[in-house]
Amino acid sequence: MKSIIEELYYGNIDPQSSEFEDNESVQRELQAISENEDRLTENLTGEEKKRFLNYANAWPAYNGDATLGGFITGFRLGARFVLDTFVLPESSPQNYLKDKE
């Protein structure tokens, strides 16, 4: 059996994948976003259309950065749990039992 690091390296674990494809609520929301963007770009002209498209195109970049930040924070939190549980001397089971006696 491969380690989780190997599984991640070989692409068997994809932290960027999501369950959105199977989520009907999310699919409805994405459909509404797409339809409204299409309607707006059809009806807006000139500077208004340019401004709206700049706004619409900025969201994916912002969302990617925010998602990356959340992923990094979650990964660091998980690593701190492991560190606290298995590595730090003050968190060893023996010390915990001594404190409770």
C-alpha positions, 0 to 999 in steps of 0.5 A: 500500500502506498503512503498518502504522500505517494497517493497525492504525488501520483494523482490518486488523491486530488484535493482540488476536486470537489463534489460540486458535480453531484450537488444539484443545489450547486448546479442550479446556482451555477446555471443561474450565474451563467444565464444571468451573465449571458443576459447581461453581456447581451444587453449591456453595451460599451463601457458598462459591458466592459466594466461588467466583464472585468467584474465577472472575470475578476471573481475566478481569480479571487476565488482561486486565491481564497480557495488556495488560502483555505486549503493551506490553512486547513493543511497547516491545521491538520499538520498541527494536530499531528504535531500536537498528538504525536510529536510534542513532548507535552502532549504525550499520553504519559504526560497527560496521564500524569497530569490527571492522577 
